Each structure stands twice: as C-alpha cells, then as structure tokens.
Amino acid sequence: MKALAKPVLLAPLAIAALYAGAEIWALQRFGLWSATNLKTTILWLATFAFVTMFEVANAKERPASLGKITRDVVSVTAVLVFITGLHTFPLIVELIAFPLVTLIALTGE
C-alpha cells in the first residue's frame, strides 16, 4: 500500500482515472453509458485499463512483448466480462470474487 502512495504511481493512476471519468461522462451525455454499466466499467478498468497502462510502460524495453500483453489482457478481460455479464451474482459473492479473480489474473503471468 505504501507503493501506491508514491507520486511516481499516483500521477499516472490519477491521469488514467480522470481520462476514464471523462470518457464515461461523454458516453453518458450521448446516451451510451448508464449506471447499469458500472460493474462492467469497474471490472474493465481494474483488469484492462490500469494493468495495461503499466504493462505498456514496461513494453518499451521489450518491443516483442506488446503483442503478448495485448493477447493476455484482452483474453482475461473478455472472459471476466462475459461471466459477469452473463449472470448477476449476489453482492457478497461479487465483493469476494472480484478481488480474488483480479489477483489470480494479475499473478498468472
């Protein structure tokens, strides 16, 4: 948790959060996003957006890994979004499963 409080991590996360918020606001203004999309949006942000942001920063050192990063993140995200979109679980199940599945997905590299 101390690592998350460092400016070197907070700045990109804050910029990404502001960008995501602006995108959500714009989509809502055009009628393309509503509060019913909140769960999927949070899931996407946690599994794809923020993780990919840091992976791409490291990919500069290894250009061949960009394709692998894209495949890995998209496949994990697609499966999670499909499962959570297909069936609505009770709140307690989602509160327990979401961090657990995210942790497993992030450590599976």
Sequence and secondary structure as in RCSB ss.txt:
>XXXX:A:sequence
MKALAKPVLLAPLAIAALYAGAEIWALQRFGLWSATNLKTTILWLATFAFVTMFEVANAKERPASLGKITRDVVS
VTAVLVFITGLHTFPLIVELIAFPLVTLIALTGE
>XXXX:A:secstr
 TGGGSHHHHHHHHHHHHHHHHHHHHHHHTTS  GGGHHHHHHHIIIIIHHHHHHHHHHTT TTHHHHHHHHHHH
HHHHHHHHHHH    HHHHHHHHHHHHHHHHH  
